Amino acid sequence: MPIPRAAAVVVDGPRALVIKRYLRHNSASACVMCEAAKWTSPDCPGHHYAVLPGGQVEEGETPETTAIRELNEETTLTAQIDRLLWTGHHNGRPASYYLMTEVTGTPHMSDAEAGAQTPHNISELIWAAPTEFDNLGLYPVDIRSPLTDLLANNA
């Protein structure tokens, strides 16, 4: 069974906090984004996309604690769960998306995340409006509509 993923949805009026990424591997077989895009060449072309802060549920964790932990690990923000917004799939793994409340801090890439950056693995935190989701390549694609609806109700 695939390891579940949990993501934190942090909103500021009509915008959501996303991680804008560039990722390139030496081979397409080593790249989950090549697999998701059904890329057929042996070389990874590099991928520009954006995701919500999140990651895999570790042993002994609930998806809720994962969303809180990943938000802090990736952005240094602390928060509480307001509610589960929706579920879906992320690269073939079940995924849960949680609206965060009582968010404190100023978002910036954590030292561990910032230190892991290379010319082939770049991450940047940005506040994105729904009009930017397509251009950013917000992934997975099926979160764009419910996130757009959430932000429209929050504007």
PEWO-V333047 format. One line per field, one symbol per residue. ss: DSSP state (h for helix, s for strand, l for the rest). phi: phi as a letter, one per 20 degrees, with the letter a starting at -180 (. if undefined). A space follows every 50 residues. Layout:
BEGIN
ss = ???
phi = ???
END
This chain:
BEGIN
ss = llllssssslssllsssssssssllllhhhlhhhhhllllllllllssss sllsssllllllhhhhhhhhhhhhhllsssssssssssssllssssssss ssssllllllhhhhhllsllssssssssshhhhhhhlsllllhhhhhhhh hhhhl
phi = .fffcccddddcmeccfcdecccbdfcffedfffffelfdffefencdac cfgraffegneegfffgfffgffecmfdaceeafeacacclmdfcdddfe clfcodfbgfgffffefcgdbccbebecegfegfffmgcfgfeffffgff fffef
END
